[in-house]
Amino acid sequence: MSLYKFCKSTQGNVSVMAALFIGLLIAVIAGTIDISQKSSLNRELQSVVDAAALAAAREMAVSSADQTRVQSVASSYVDANWTGEQATTHAVLDVSKGIITVSSTAPKTIASILKKDQKETNFYAEAVAEVSGGGNVCLIGLSDHEQGTINLQQRARITAENCQVYSNSDDRYSMIVRDMAQVNMDFVCIAGGLRGDPHTIGGDVITSCPPITDPLRDRPHPPFDALDCVDGLLHGVHINPGENVTLEPGVYCGGLYVNGADVKFKPGEYIILNGPLNVQSSGNIEGDGVGFFLSGPLATINFGKHSSISLRAPRSGPMAGLLIYDAGFGGLTDTLGGKVAGKLGNKLGGVLGKVQNNTLGEVVRKNHRITSDNAGTLVGTIYIPFSDLTIDGDKPVADESEYTVIVANSFKLKNGPNLVIKTDYHLSDIPVPQGVGSQEVTIRLKR
């Protein structure tokens, strides 16, 4: 009897046999497909879990050893990269041994699920990563909601080969790399998503990564008297073309303007109060052991195209390791609030007190700008948590520095600059503020 007649037969026994034959044929086909997929998917899941363990280990290296954070990084990585059915991922952190164990379980095909043995119905992979040493946190964009917290356009570049970079925005375009822009870094953690070609970014990129807490949020500002201005006036200090001067630390009310002049700063803290640090028209500034504290809505940094900048942060004192610190309104009312309150009443003093606590920090959002083509030496930490940083020159920035750390609300690089972030901490006697920077991290898979 032919197979066709066999299947079409209406005789009872033949019909039963046909049903059994067809069922067997379906099972064989399903089983064959299942077997052909099993090996490939097993390898894929293991590869994804290996990478997730390494990503979680990097997170452990650059932030506090937090079980919740490590779990989130591992789960996000597996969810984004595993192509099979939804996986369940667990990460276990052993701080004492510096190891992270990541395991993922995912269902197989329908044919396998028909089996009774639970071990046969799931794919399973496990990886253990070991962390020794520390990590280098050197670039953080703190804004948690906007597009382009880190934004590179045209020919802009970031070269941070031994750095961990964070973009805290949960927007789908948290980090933007467009046109011919490029980024070269060790590791980037993006809370939201990436707009741009991933191939323009060198290093590991993790999207949907938990944001990092501002590591310098508790850093106190230097004490100062907001009414003790260097020149006794509020219109700022202006240094004119052709002048060559040496400046002393103090409170520069209304800002400091360097227009085509040469200025050397003596070591200490420079309080730029409600006015810019503005260097234009071939102006040249240099200082070793100097820190610039910015306070007030008009206190900004503006380094013009033809300016020359060479600055190194203090080695000791309240600004140790901090080259530029913009506290929004911080410090403006330590003395001013009390004195004004005494004269005008507690109501105004109370308002200033709220400003002092940075309640209005984000309301008065500022933009600091580096357009200089000669700003190779910026040694220390630039901390501007309520402000944005725009770098739009055509030459490298900070490329002659032993190390640079930048924590800003957001970054925008355009035209053709190359922001070079080095981590040669051992070559400098300028301290790295606690919470950023550290020794080189060593991460490896144990199995």
C-alpha positions as CSV (number, residue, x, y, z in Angstrom):
1,M,0.0,0.0,0.0
2,S,1.4,3.4,-0.9
3,L,1.9,6.1,1.8
4,Y,-0.9,8.1,0.2
5,K,-3.4,5.2,0.3
6,F,-2.2,4.3,3.8
7,C,-3.0,7.8,5.1
8,K,-6.4,7.9,3.2
9,S,-7.6,4.5,4.3
10,T,-10.8,4.5,6.3
11,Q,-10.3,1.2,7.8
12,G,-10.1,1.4,11.6
13,N,-6.8,-0.2,12.2
14,V,-5.1,1.7,9.3
15,S,-6.6,5.1,10.6
16,V,-5.2,4.4,14.1
17,M,-1.8,3.5,12.6
18,A,-1.9,6.7,10.4
19,A,-2.6,8.9,13.4
20,L,0.3,7.3,15.3
21,F,2.6,7.7,12.3
22,I,1.8,11.3,11.8
23,G,2.2,12.0,15.5
24,L,5.6,10.3,15.4
25,L,6.6,12.2,12.3
26,I,5.7,15.5,14.0
27,A,7.6,14.6,17.1
28,V,10.7,13.6,15.1
29,I,10.6,16.9,13.1
30,A,10.2,18.9,16.3
31,G,12.9,17.0,18.1
32,T,15.3,17.5,15.1
33,I,14.7,21.2,15.1
34,D,15.1,21.3,18.9
35,I,18.4,19.5,18.8
36,S,19.7,21.7,16.0
37,Q,18.9,24.8,17.9
38,K,20.1,23.5,21.3
39,S,23.8,23.6,20.7
40,S,23.8,27.1,19.2
41,L,21.5,28.6,21.8
42,N,23.5,27.0,24.6
43,R,26.7,28.6,23.3
44,E,24.9,31.9,22.8
45,L,23.5,32.0,26.4
46,Q,26.9,31.1,27.9
47,S,28.6,33.9,25.9
48,V,26.0,36.4,27.0
49,V,26.3,35.3,30.6
50,D,30.1,35.6,30.5
51,A,29.8,39.1,29.2
52,A,27.1,40.0,31.8
53,A,29.4,38.8,34.6
54,L,32.2,40.9,33.3
55,A,29.9,43.9,33.0
56,A,28.7,43.4,36.6
57,A,32.3,43.0,37.7
58,R,33.2,46.4,36.2
59,E,30.3,48.0,38.0
60,M,31.6,46.5,41.2
61,A,35.0,48.0,40.5
62,V,33.9,51.5,40.0
63,S,31.1,51.9,42.6
64,S,30.2,50.7,46.0
65,A,29.7,46.9,46.2
66,D,25.9,47.0,46.0
67,Q,24.1,43.7,45.4
68,T,21.1,45.4,43.9
69,R,23.2,47.4,41.5
70,V,25.2,44.4,40.4
71,Q,22.0,42.4,39.9
72,S,20.5,45.1,37.8
73,V,23.5,45.4,35.5
74,A,23.7,41.6,34.9
75,S,19.9,41.3,34.2
76,S,19.9,44.3,31.9
77,Y,22.8,42.9,29.9
78,V,21.3,39.5,29.4
79,D,17.9,40.9,28.5
80,A,19.5,43.2,25.9
81,N,21.7,40.5,24.3
82,W,20.0,37.1,24.6
83,T,17.9,36.3,21.5
84,G,16.0,33.3,23.0
85,E,13.0,33.2,25.2
86,Q,12.9,35.5,28.2
87,A,15.7,34.6,30.6
88,T,15.7,34.8,34.4
89,T,19.1,36.1,35.7
90,H,20.6,36.0,39.1
91,A,23.8,37.7,40.3
92,V,25.4,36.9,43.6
93,L,28.1,39.3,45.0
94,D,30.8,38.1,47.4
95,V,32.5,41.3,48.5
96,S,35.1,39.5,50.6
97,K,36.4,37.5,47.7
98,G,35.8,40.1,45.0
99,I,33.7,37.7,42.9
100,I,30.4,37.9,41.1
101,T,28.5,34.8,40.1
102,V,25.9,35.3,37.3
103,S,23.5,32.6,36.2
104,S,20.7,32.7,33.7
105,T,17.9,30.2,32.9
106,A,15.7,30.4,29.8
107,P,13.1,28.0,28.4
108,K,13.8,25.8,25.4
109,T,11.5,25.1,22.5
110,I,7.9,23.7,22.9
111,A,9.2,20.2,22.0
112,S,11.6,20.3,25.0
113,I,9.0,21.7,27.4
114,L,6.9,18.6,26.7
115,K,9.5,16.6,28.6
116,K,9.0,16.0,32.3
117,D,12.6,16.5,33.5
118,Q,12.9,20.2,34.4
119,K,16.6,20.2,33.7
120,E,15.8,19.3,30.1
121,T,13.3,22.1,29.6
122,N,15.6,25.0,30.3
123,F,18.9,26.4,29.0
124,Y,21.3,27.2,31.8
125,A,24.6,29.1,31.9
126,E,26.8,30.3,34.7
127,A,29.8,32.5,34.9
128,V,32.1,33.8,37.7
129,A,34.0,37.0,37.3
130,E,36.7,38.1,39.7
131,V,37.7,41.7,40.5
132,S,41.0,42.9,41.9
133,G,42.2,46.4,42.3
134,G,39.9,49.4,41.6
135,G,38.4,51.2,38.6
136,N,38.8,54.7,37.1
137,V,35.7,56.8,37.2
138,C,36.6,59.8,35.2
139,L,33.6,61.1,33.3
140,I,30.0,61.4,34.6
141,G,27.0,63.0,33.1
142,L,24.5,63.5,36.0
143,S,21.3,64.6,34.2
144,D,18.7,61.9,34.6
145,H,16.1,62.9,32.1
146,E,17.3,64.6,29.0
147,Q,18.5,63.6,25.5
148,G,22.2,63.8,25.0
149,T,23.5,63.9,28.5
150,I,26.7,63.0,26.7
151,N,26.5,64.5,23.2
152,L,29.2,64.3,20.5
153,Q,28.8,65.9,17.1
154,Q,30.8,66.6,13.9
155,R,34.4,65.6,14.4
156,A,34.4,65.6,18.2
157,R,36.2,62.9,20.1
158,I,36.6,61.6,23.6
159,T,39.7,59.6,24.3
160,A,39.5,57.9,27.7
161,E,41.1,54.5,27.2
162,N,41.4,53.5,30.8
163,C,38.2,55.1,32.1
164,Q,34.6,54.3,33.0
165,V,32.1,56.8,31.6
166,Y,28.5,57.2,32.9
167,S,25.5,58.8,31.3
168,N,22.7,58.9,33.9
169,S,19.8,60.0,31.7
170,D,17.1,57.4,31.2
171,D,16.1,58.9,27.8
172,R,16.3,56.6,24.8
173,Y,19.0,58.9,23.5
174,S,20.9,59.3,26.7
175,M,24.2,59.3,24.8
176,I,24.5,60.7,21.3
177,V,27.4,60.0,19.0
178,R,26.7,61.4,15.5
179,D,28.3,62.6,12.3
180,M,32.0,61.6,12.4
181,A,32.3,61.8,16.2
182,Q,34.1,59.0,18.0
183,V,34.6,57.7,21.6
184,N,37.3,55.5,22.8
185,M,36.9,54.4,26.4
186,D,37.2,51.3,28.6
187,F,33.6,51.0,29.6
188,V,30.4,53.2,29.3
189,C,27.3,52.8,31.4
190,I,24.3,54.4,29.8
191,A,21.1,54.5,31.9
192,G,19.0,55.0,28.8
193,G,19.8,54.3,25.2
194,L,22.4,55.2,22.5
195,R,21.8,57.2,19.4
196,G,24.5,56.5,16.9
197,D,26.6,53.8,15.4
198,P,27.9,51.5,18.2
199,H,31.0,50.9,16.0
200,T,32.1,54.5,16.6
201,I,32.5,53.7,20.3
202,G,35.6,51.7,21.4
203,G,35.1,49.7,24.6
204,D,32.2,48.0,26.3
205,V,28.8,49.7,26.0
206,I,25.9,48.8,28.3
207,T,22.5,50.4,27.9
208,S,19.7,50.4,30.5
209,C,22.5,50.5,33.0
210,P,21.6,51.8,36.5
211,P,22.7,55.4,37.0
212,I,25.6,56.2,39.4
213,T,25.1,58.4,42.4
214,D,27.1,61.6,42.3
215,P,30.3,60.6,44.1
216,L,31.2,64.2,45.1
217,R,27.7,65.3,46.3
218,D,28.9,65.7,49.9
219,R,32.1,67.6,49.1
220,P,32.1,70.9,51.1
221,H,32.9,74.2,49.5
222,P,35.6,76.5,50.7
223,P,34.6,79.1,53.3
224,F,34.6,82.7,52.2
225,D,33.0,86.1,52.9
226,A,30.8,87.0,50.0
227,L,31.2,90.7,50.9
228,D,35.0,90.7,51.0
229,C,35.7,91.4,47.4
230,V,39.2,91.8,46.1
231,D,38.6,95.2,44.6
232,G,35.7,96.2,46.8
233,L,33.4,96.5,43.8
234,L,30.9,94.2,42.1
235,H,31.8,94.8,38.4
236,G,34.6,92.2,38.3
237,V,38.3,92.5,37.9
238,H,39.4,93.4,34.3
239,I,42.9,92.7,33.1
240,N,43.6,94.5,29.8
241,P,45.6,93.6,26.7
242,G,49.4,93.7,27.1
243,E,49.3,93.5,30.9
244,N,51.3,90.9,32.8
245,V,50.1,90.4,36.3
246,T,50.2,87.9,39.2
247,L,46.9,87.5,41.2
248,E,46.3,86.5,44.8
249,P,43.7,84.1,46.1
250,G,40.4,85.8,47.2
251,V,36.9,86.6,46.3
252,Y,36.4,88.1,42.8
253,C,33.0,89.7,42.9
254,G,31.5,90.1,39.5
255,G,34.0,87.8,37.9
256,L,37.5,87.9,36.4
257,Y,38.1,89.1,32.8
258,V,41.4,88.3,31.1
259,N,41.5,90.1,27.7
260,G,44.7,89.5,25.8
261,A,46.8,89.6,29.0
262,D,49.1,87.2,30.8
263,V,48.0,86.2,34.3
264,K,49.7,84.0,36.8
265,F,47.7,82.7,39.8
266,K,49.4,82.2,43.1
267,P,48.4,78.9,44.9
268,G,45.1,79.0,46.7
269,E,41.4,79.3,46.3
270,Y,39.8,81.8,43.9
271,I,36.2,82.5,44.5
272,I,34.5,83.6,41.3
273,L,31.3,85.3,42.6
274,N,28.4,85.9,40.3
275,G,30.5,86.6,37.2
276,P,32.6,84.7,34.7
277,L,36.2,83.5,34.6
278,N,36.5,84.9,31.0
279,V,39.7,84.4,29.1
280,Q,39.7,85.9,25.5
281,S,41.8,87.4,22.7
282,S,45.0,85.5,23.2
283,G,44.7,85.8,26.9
284,N,47.0,83.4,28.9
285,I,46.4,82.1,32.4
286,E,48.5,79.7,34.4
287,G,48.5,78.4,37.9
288,D,49.9,75.5,40.0
289,G,48.0,74.6,43.1
290,V,44.9,76.7,42.3
291,G,41.2,76.0,42.7
292,F,38.3,78.0,41.2
293,F,35.1,78.0,43.2
294,L,32.1,79.4,41.2
295,S,29.0,80.7,43.0
296,G,26.0,82.6,41.7
297,P,23.9,82.4,38.5
298,L,26.5,84.3,36.4
299,A,29.6,82.5,37.6
300,T,30.8,80.5,34.5
301,I,33.9,79.4,32.8
302,N,34.6,80.8,29.3
303,F,37.9,80.0,27.6
304,G,38.0,81.6,24.2
305,K,39.4,80.2,20.9
306,H,42.8,81.9,21.1
307,S,43.3,81.6,24.9
308,S,46.0,79.5,26.5
309,I,45.2,77.6,29.7
310,S,47.5,75.8,32.0
311,L,46.1,75.0,35.4
312,R,46.8,72.4,38.2
313,A,44.5,71.9,41.2
314,P,45.5,72.4,44.9
315,R,47.4,69.7,46.7
316,S,45.8,70.5,50.1
317,G,43.1,72.6,51.7
318,P,39.4,72.7,51.1
319,M,39.8,72.5,47.3
320,A,42.4,69.7,47.3
321,G,42.1,67.9,44.0
322,L,39.4,70.2,42.7
323,L,40.4,72.5,39.8
324,I,36.9,73.9,39.2
325,Y,33.9,73.6,41.5
326,D,30.6,75.1,40.6
327,A,28.2,74.8,43.5
328,G,25.3,76.6,41.9
329,F,24.5,79.1,44.7
330,G,26.6,77.2,47.2
331,G,28.5,79.4,49.6
332,L,26.8,82.6,48.5
333,T,24.8,82.9,51.7
334,D,27.2,81.5,54.3
335,T,27.9,85.1,55.3
336,L,25.7,87.1,52.9
337,G,22.5,85.3,54.1
338,G,23.2,86.1,57.7
339,K,24.2,89.7,57.1
340,V,21.2,90.4,54.8
341,A,18.9,88.6,57.2
342,G,20.1,90.9,60.0
343,K,19.3,94.0,58.0
344,L,16.3,93.0,55.9
345,G,14.6,90.4,58.1
346,N,14.6,86.7,58.5
347,K,12.3,86.2,55.5
348,L,14.9,87.1,52.9
349,G,17.5,85.2,54.9
350,G,15.4,82.1,54.8
351,V,15.1,82.4,51.0
352,L,18.8,82.7,50.7
353,G,19.1,79.6,53.0
354,K,17.1,77.6,50.5
355,V,19.3,78.8,47.7
356,Q,22.4,77.8,49.7
357,N,21.0,74.3,49.9
358,N,20.9,74.3,46.1
359,T,17.1,74.0,46.0
360,L,17.3,76.4,43.0
361,G,20.5,74.8,41.6
362,E,18.8,73.4,38.6
363,V,16.6,76.4,38.0
364,V,19.6,78.5,37.3
365,R,21.3,76.1,34.9
366,K,24.6,77.4,33.5
367,N,26.8,76.5,30.6
368,H,30.6,76.4,30.9
369,R,32.5,76.6,27.6
370,I,36.0,75.6,26.5
371,T,36.7,76.7,22.9
372,S,40.5,77.1,23.5
373,D,42.8,75.4,21.1
374,N,45.6,75.5,23.8
375,A,44.1,74.0,26.9
376,G,46.3,71.0,27.3
377,T,47.0,71.2,31.0
378,L,43.9,70.8,33.2
379,V,45.1,68.6,36.1
380,G,42.5,67.8,38.7
381,T,38.7,67.4,39.0
382,I,36.2,69.6,37.3
383,Y,33.0,69.4,39.3
384,I,30.0,71.2,37.9
385,P,26.9,69.1,38.9
386,F,24.3,71.7,38.1
387,S,25.8,73.0,34.9
388,D,26.6,71.9,31.4
389,L,30.0,71.7,29.7
390,T,30.5,72.6,26.1
391,I,33.8,71.9,24.4
392,D,33.8,73.2,20.8
393,G,37.4,73.9,19.7
394,D,39.5,72.2,17.1
395,K,42.4,70.9,19.1
396,P,42.9,68.4,22.0
397,V,41.9,69.4,25.5
398,A,43.6,68.2,28.7
399,D,46.0,66.0,26.6
400,E,49.1,67.2,28.5
401,S,47.5,66.5,31.9
402,E,48.5,63.5,34.1
403,Y,44.9,63.1,35.0
404,T,41.6,64.8,34.6
405,V,38.2,63.9,36.0
406,I,35.0,65.7,34.9
407,V,31.6,65.4,36.7
408,A,28.9,67.6,35.0
409,N,25.2,67.8,34.5
410,S,25.8,67.2,30.8
411,F,28.5,67.3,28.1
412,K,28.3,68.6,24.6
413,L,31.3,68.3,22.2
414,K,31.2,69.7,18.7
415,N,33.4,70.9,15.9
416,G,36.7,69.1,16.2
417,P,38.0,68.8,19.8
418,N,39.5,65.7,21.3
419,L,38.8,65.6,25.1
420,V,41.7,63.4,26.4
421,I,41.0,61.9,29.8
422,K,44.2,60.4,31.3
423,T,44.5,58.4,34.5
424,D,48.2,58.6,35.3
425,Y,47.4,59.4,39.0
426,H,50.8,58.0,40.1
427,L,52.6,60.7,38.0
428,S,50.9,63.6,39.9
429,D,51.0,64.7,43.5
430,I,47.6,66.3,43.2
431,P,45.1,64.1,45.1
432,V,42.2,62.5,43.4
433,P,39.0,63.3,45.3
434,Q,37.4,60.4,47.1
435,G,34.7,58.7,44.9
436,V,36.4,59.3,41.6
437,G,39.5,57.8,40.1
438,S,41.5,54.9,41.5
439,Q,44.1,52.3,40.6
440,E,43.7,50.2,37.4
441,V,41.1,47.5,37.7
442,T,41.8,43.8,36.9
443,I,38.8,41.7,35.9
444,R,38.8,38.2,34.7
445,L,36.5,35.2,34.3
446,K,37.2,32.4,36.7
447,R,34.9,30.0,34.9
